[in-house]
Amino acid sequence: MSGALHGRPYPPEETRLAQSDLSRPTSKSEPDSLIRPAGLPERASPRTLQSLYVDRHGAPILDTLQTALKKPGLLSPIIFYGPAGTGKTHLLQGLESDARSRKLSVYHLSFSSGIDTPAALHDLLLIDGLHHFPTLSAEKQDEFSILFERHFESRKQIFASTEIEIGDLELPDRLQSRILSGLTLELRLPEGEDRFDFIQKRLGEFDMQIPAERLRALNLPENLSYRDLESVSAMIFLYSRNGWSDARLAEALQNRFAPQAQKERPIITIEQILETVLKRFSVTREDLLGKSRRAEHTLPRHIAMTLAQEFTGLNKSSIARFFQRSDHSVVIHAVKKMQDSLRTEPTLKQLYDRLLKDLGLSVNGRHGSHGSNGRR
């Protein structure tokens, strides 16, 4: 089951602006940086399931979640899988709000901000960012596994979010089997008219009406997340408020969301990277392209993905396909984890630098003896 749901903040009435305010002229010489907003105002009331934006594919997901709240434990665990910006955290917040209105006890755990495990069982266990599990200390991993097991065995309702496909999660076997026994709901990036519908409804909360034809003329990139569309809405709000032209807005959006300009890079193929990593780690091609979650296979796999992201010029989706993964979020996770580790683990940094030299690169990314194209 797949679709997209995203939190729609509803602002207090006093934050709304009249249409006449939106066209107030502003000097073109006024620096953009002085009036660039952080974003549209957030609503004051908590998110609920009813306040979520639901795309054309999301209604069955919402029905499933409401069924789970009516009979906690009947459908458990339920896992939300999707790339960043598809509304997973907002969805968990909506579940928490609705559960509390039903007098259910809730424990909301976020891996990204650390975990503290409660002594008591709760009707609902909400887990935000399950893909961050491998970054926990061994002690915290054990604590979480016990917490999950207790709620699972007691038939409590468990909801969890992840940016990594369930089969690629690096979890202990028993925990992985528990996760796989549940229901997976896929949240997708907005597609086609859903992008414009979301922006129109978001701006409508501020008494702005912009026809879809005008939004299409802005030539938004295809792969924007709902989080990105929030930023688009904020920019439209700003530019309309200051009476700036659509051409200026379109240029600003292109600068904001266009892929970072490709700098001159050494020409390294992904096959070169794979062969170099295989040789350095003494592992097989099957080890790296397979589903093994053993540390001796995941580390070189993550390094190879990071090198491919840095030096091949391929996008994340292409790298994911090469490594026989179904989604680019696997590459995002691997690169982020590797970048964090390279900053904190000197031994790993030395190993990474040796691989750069193996590829004919110096440690600052320029060609070594195998080439002459510099990377600026």
Sequence and secondary structure as in RCSB ss.txt:
>XXXX:A:sequence
MSGALHGRPYPPEETRLAQSDLSRPTSKSEPDSLIRPAGLPERASPRTLQSLYVDRHGAPILDTLQTALKKPGLL
SPIIFYGPAGTGKTHLLQGLESDARSRKLSVYHLSFSSGIDTPAALHDLLLIDGLHHFPTLSAEKQDEFSILFER
HFESRKQIFASTEIEIGDLELPDRLQSRILSGLTLELRLPEGEDRFDFIQKRLGEFDMQIPAERLRALNLPENLS
YRDLESVSAMIFLYSRNGWSDARLAEALQNRFAPQAQKERPIITIEQILETVLKRFSVTREDLLGKSRRAEHTLP
RHIAMTLAQEFTGLNKSSIARFFQRSDHSVVIHAVKKMQDSLRTEPTLKQLYDRLLKDLGLSVNGRHGSHGSNGR
R
>XXXX:A:secstr
 EE EEE     GGG   HHHHT    TTS HHHH  S S   SS   GGGEEE TTTHHHHHHHHHHHHSTTSS
  EEEE  TTSSHHHHHHHHHHHHHHTT  EEEEEGGG     SS  SEEEEE GGGGGGS HHHHHHHHHHHHH
HHHTT EEEEEESS GGG    HHHHHHHHTSEEEEE    THHHHHHHHHHHHTTT    HHHHHTT   TT  
HHHHHHHHHHHHHHHHTT  HHHHHHHHHHHHS           HHHHHHHHHHHHT  HHHHHS    HHHHHH
HHHHHHHHHHHT   HHHHHHHTT S THHHHHHHHHHHHHHHH HHHHHHHHHHHHHTTB TTS B TT     
 
